[in-house]
Amino acid sequence: MTSEEGLDQRHGRAHSPPARRRRWPTRLAITLLVLAGLFVAADRITVGIAESQIAKRIQQSQNLESKPSVTIANFPFLTQLIGMKLDKVSVDARGVVRNNVRVTDLHVDLNGVAPSDGFKEADVDHLSGTALFSWTDMESAAAAQGVDVTLADGPDNTVQITGNVPGLGKITVQSKLTLGPDNRLQLTASKIVSSSVGLSGRVTSALDFPINVGQLPMQLTLQMANMQTSADGLRVFAEADHVLVTGSGVSSN
């Protein structure tokens, strides 16, 4: 063996360890990426199962015709599950019927949800959301009381009501919205918009009517604040505090 060959072999042996050392960070990174991917997949699968279970419980306990849509916020879900405290759960339900009054769309955010007994019940710190009553559904609620009217969006969060009044013919009035106990919406005429006969500024109460919504799911109470009318209908803010949602219903804590 020449001196040059011996030198090359020594150099080759000297360079081998750095090549091996360069490979382990890559392998570690790949392993971590795989584990992270598995964690994310497991987290998303678990949250999907939990959302389905919560939706099922809410449908059963609140006597809803269809299963609501449920979304559990924030990632990761598994760490929230370990602590048995969910930061926020959003529920969207369509066609909720109470006292023959149809709530077209109901959106609720449940904050501070502590599930127990395999998600069969949960303590909720605070609930807030909105209830949308479409004009069509409000017209149906009025018709159930024998009031045949057409509703539309009016100025300054008022409702424009058109109907036939015996002895006065077709009248359109601008009505104010008020809110009473037990989620009772009241529409009261405040101004004549148009009339087939002259009323000389006189406002008739013939087109006034209430909408008795009654108890909403999860004990939500309608609020006068942020009540808004639009082309879609009437949207009302609703909230509740310290509610225990169980498989058989709800109760206040």
JOBELFEN-V479910 format. One record per helix or strand of 3 or more residues. SS is the DSSP state (h for helix, s for strand). FROM is the first residue (numbers start at 1). TO is the last residue. Records with the same first field share a line. If there is no record, write none. Layout:
SS=FROM-TO  FROM-TO
This chain:
h=3-61  77-83  135-143  155-157  217-219
s=69-72  86-98  101-116  121-134  149-153  159-165  169-180  184-195  209-212  221-229  233-246  249-252
